[in-house]
Each structure stands twice: as C-alpha cells, then as structure tokens.
Amino acid sequence: MGIFEKLNLFGATAKRRNDRSIRKTLQAWERRDYSEQSPQFIKERMLQKHGIAGAQWVETGTYLGTTTQFLSERFPSVHSIEPEPALYQQASEKFAGRNVRIHKGTSEEILPGLLPKLTGDINFWLDGHYSDGITYRGEQDCPVVDELESISANMSNFRSVAILIDDVRCFLPENWETYHYPDISRLIDWAKQREFYWRIEHDIFIMKNHV
C-alpha cells in the first residue's frame, strides 16, 4: 500500500492528498517509517479522536497557534498558555474576540490559578516543553510533572478528563540525555494511581478517566 492509500486511513481529504506541501511532509514521514514527529494534521486527528466532545481545552504552549486554531473551530472554548512574549502577543491579536483565551506565563505559573476556575468535562493538550528554536525555555525543559500535579489538585472539579501529552519519544530512556525529560514511567504511574486508561498513539501519550 502506497503512502496516499495509507493516508486514507486517517480521513485526509483529496485536497490534502494533492497539496504539494502535504505531499512533501508525507514523503518525509514515510522515509522515517511513520515514526516520531507525526505531521500536524495527524496530531489534529488524534486531538479530535481522543478529545471529549463538547468539552473545553487547556493547552500548554501556544507557539504559532496552529493547534489552538484547530481546537477553537471544533470545541466550545480553549485556554492556551504561552510564556514567550512575542508569541503571546501574536496569539493574543490572532484570537482576539474568539472563543480562545491566551494566558501569558509558564504552565507552572498559570495552571494553579486557572484550573480552580474550570469545571465539567475537560481536555488537556500538554505541549509546553522546550523544543529549540523560538520556543520558550524556562527553569525546566519539560514541566509536565508540575502540570499533572496541578491537574491532580483540581480533579474534583472535573467529570470526564482527557490528557494528551505530545512528543512522548522524548520521555524514553534513549532520549534522556538529549531532552532532559522525565522518564515515561512517571506518566504511566500517574495514570495508574488515578485509574486513568492510557495508551500511546502517534508520539502522543493519551490518558482518560473514562473509556
């Protein structure tokens, strides 16, 4: 089966299959044997597939707002956290008047004050870790442990919860020296202790407290 036939499995449109930039991205992904750093639209597919329908999103790491845009068009509201001043300003202007609120600061700073104000069903996209370039680098390259602790502290506020953590390859032992991320066992233990179902799909660690 060729790459464009395989692409049908992900529900891509004919327009995307014929788009030159998408074609180039897919060919690069095929050369990597479909491993790691999945194309953006594959990640978007995972967010829609595993996100709780009709629930709000909390996103750490707005970056250029591509994922924020995708979520805002399909879900009722999005809270997105961005500490890098230029990216924060850009996102604030882009999403002004929309169903998106951009928060300036690190996830460690924002989540403890934000989460007590939120209730009901909720989705989390944890992608606020440092990844070179213009992304923000704080005291921790990957604050996911603090992010999960903030979620734990406010779990009684929420009903159904879905947590998706990007770049799971960086949590594997062979990548510790490169990325300085926590061991993946920290994510698994967190899920087990709180009786969350978990799985890995397309470089994303997925946890949900309901099937």
C-alpha positions in Angstrom: 0.0 0.0 0.0 1.4 3.4 -1.0 1.6 6.4 1.2 -1.5 8.1 -0.2 -3.6 5.0 0.1 -2.4 4.8 3.7 -3.3 8.4 4.2 -7.0 7.4 3.6 -6.9 5.6 6.9 -6.6 8.9 8.6 -9.5 10.5 6.7 -7.4 13.1 4.9 -9.2 15.0 2.1 -8.5 14.7 -1.6 -7.3 18.3 -1.5 -4.7 17.5 1.2 -3.5 14.5 -0.8 -2.9 16.7 -3.8 -1.4 19.6 -2.0 2.4 19.9 -2.7 3.4 20.8 0.9 1.3 18.0 2.4 2.8 15.6 -0.2 6.3 16.6 0.8 5.5 16.2 4.5 4.1 12.8 4.0 7.0 11.6 2.0 9.4 12.7 4.7 7.2 10.9 7.3 7.3 7.8 5.1 11.1 7.9 5.0 11.0 7.8 8.8 8.8 4.7 8.6 5.9 6.8 10.1 7.7 7.2 13.4 8.1 10.2 15.6 7.0 13.8 15.0 3.9 12.9 13.1 2.6 15.6 10.7 0.4 18.3 12.2 -2.8 17.0 10.6 -2.1 13.6 12.2 -1.8 15.2 15.6 -5.0 17.1 14.9 -6.7 13.8 14.1 -5.6 12.4 17.5 -6.9 15.5 19.3 -10.3 15.2 17.7 -10.4 11.4 18.1 -9.4 11.3 21.8 -10.7 14.7 23.0 -14.0 14.7 24.8 -16.7 16.0 22.5 -18.2 19.3 23.6 -15.5 19.9 26.3 -13.2 22.8 26.8 -9.5 22.5 26.2 -6.5 23.7 28.2 -3.3 23.9 26.0 0.2 24.5 27.3 2.4 26.0 24.7 0.5 28.1 22.2 3.5 28.6 19.9 2.2 29.8 16.5 -1.4 29.0 17.4 -1.9 26.3 14.7 -3.3 23.7 17.2 -5.1 26.5 19.1 -6.9 27.4 15.8 -7.8 23.8 15.1 -9.3 23.3 18.6 -11.2 26.6 18.6 -13.0 25.6 15.5 -14.2 22.3 16.9 -14.7 22.8 20.6 -16.5 25.4 22.7 -13.5 27.1 24.3 -9.8 27.0 24.6 -7.4 28.2 27.3 -3.9 28.4 25.9 -0.7 29.2 27.9 2.3 30.9 26.3 5.3 32.3 28.1 7.3 33.7 25.2 6.4 37.4 24.9 6.4 37.7 21.1 4.4 34.5 20.7 2.0 35.5 23.4 1.4 38.9 21.7 0.9 37.4 18.3 -1.6 34.8 19.6 -3.5 37.5 21.6 -4.0 39.5 18.5 -4.8 36.5 16.3 -7.5 35.1 18.7 -9.0 38.4 20.0 -12.8 38.2 20.1 -12.7 34.4 19.6 -13.5 31.5 22.0 -9.9 31.5 23.0 -8.1 33.0 26.0 -4.4 33.3 25.8 -2.6 33.3 29.2 0.9 34.8 29.5 3.3 32.8 31.7 4.6 29.3 32.2 2.2 26.5 32.8 3.7 26.2 36.3 2.6 29.8 37.0 -0.8 29.7 35.2 -2.4 26.3 35.9 -2.6 26.6 39.7 -4.7 29.7 39.4 -6.6 28.8 36.3 -7.8 25.2 37.0 -9.8 26.0 40.2 -12.0 28.2 38.0 -12.8 25.5 35.5 -15.4 22.7 35.9 -17.1 20.0 34.0 -15.6 17.9 31.2 -12.2 19.0 30.2 -9.4 18.2 27.7 -5.7 18.9 28.2 -3.0 19.2 25.4 0.3 19.3 27.2 2.9 20.6 24.7 4.6 23.3 26.7 8.0 21.7 26.8 11.1 23.4 25.3 11.9 22.2 21.7 14.6 24.6 20.4 14.0 27.5 18.0 11.9 30.3 19.3 10.1 28.2 21.9 10.4 29.4 25.5 13.0 27.8 27.8 12.3 28.1 31.4 13.7 26.5 34.5 12.6 23.1 33.3 12.8 21.9 29.7 9.7 19.9 30.4 7.2 20.9 33.1 4.8 18.1 32.6 5.2 16.7 36.1 4.1 20.0 37.6 1.3 20.2 35.0 0.0 16.8 36.1 0.2 17.8 39.7 -1.9 20.9 39.1 -4.5 18.7 37.3 -4.5 16.3 40.3 -5.0 19.0 42.7 -8.2 20.1 40.9 -9.5 16.7 39.8 -12.6 17.1 42.0 -13.7 20.0 39.8 -14.0 17.8 36.7 -16.1 15.0 35.3 -14.6 13.3 32.3 -10.9 14.2 31.7 -8.7 13.6 28.7 -5.0 14.4 28.8 -2.8 14.3 25.7 1.0 14.8 26.0 2.9 15.5 22.9 6.4 14.2 22.0 6.3 11.0 24.0 9.5 9.8 22.4 11.4 12.4 24.4 10.3 10.6 27.6 12.0 7.3 26.6 15.4 6.3 28.2 17.3 6.5 25.0 16.5 10.2 24.7 17.1 11.4 28.3 20.5 12.9 27.6 19.1 14.8 24.6 15.9 16.2 26.0 16.2 16.0 29.8 12.5 15.0 30.1 11.1 12.8 32.9 11.0 9.1 32.5 7.9 7.8 30.8 7.2 5.7 33.9 6.2 8.9 35.6 3.4 9.3 33.2 2.3 5.7 33.5 2.4 5.8 37.3 0.3 9.0 37.3 -2.3 7.3 35.2 -2.3 4.1 37.2 -2.6 5.8 40.6 -5.6 7.8 39.4 -7.2 4.9 37.5 -6.9 6.5 34.1 -6.8 4.4 31.0 -3.6 5.2 28.9 -2.2 4.5 25.5 0.4 5.8 23.1 -0.6 6.8 19.6 1.4 8.8 17.0 4.0 10.1 19.5 1.3 11.2 21.9 0.7 9.8 25.4 -3.1 9.7 26.0 -4.8 9.4 29.4 -8.6 9.3 30.0 -10.6 8.6 33.2 -13.5 7.2 31.1 -13.4 4.9 28.1 
